[in-house]
Structure formats: structure tokens, C-alpha cells
Amino acid sequence: MESEERWSALFADSLNLLERMANEAIQDFQAGRVQPIDQLQ
């Protein structure tokens, strides 16, 4: 049971991190600070 609770907590934390990273990427894109990868050459 304890390992299931730990997994659930780690999974929830990773979702929060992914959400923050995705929001940052969207903000960077909207601000024109990033380029599509196929335009980097």
C-alpha cells in the first residue's frame, strides 16, 4: 500500500511539473522567443 501511495504522489508531482513546463513553452511561443524546430537550419 505504501508503495502505491508513493507512486501516486510522484505521478501527481510530475503532472504539475509537466503543466508548468507546457505553460512556459506556450508563453515563450506566444512571445516569439522560440521557433519551430524545422526552421532552425
ZIUR-V939339 format. One record per backbone hydrogen bond with DSSP energy under -1.0 kcal/mol. CO is the residue of the C=O (numbers start at 0). NH is the residue of the N-H. If there is no record, write none. Layout:
co: [CO | CO]
nh: [NH | NH]
//
This chain:
co: [0 | 1 | 2 | 3 | 4 | 5 | 6 | 7 | 8 | 9 | 10 | 11 | 12 | 13 | 14 | 15 | 16 | 17 | 18 | 19 | 20 | 21 | 22 | 23 | 24 | 25 | 26 | 27 | 28 | 35 | 36]
nh: [4 | 5 | 6 | 7 | 8 | 9 | 10 | 11 | 12 | 13 | 14 | 15 | 16 | 17 | 18 | 19 | 20 | 21 | 22 | 23 | 24 | 25 | 26 | 27 | 28 | 29 | 30 | 32 | 31 | 38 | 39]
//
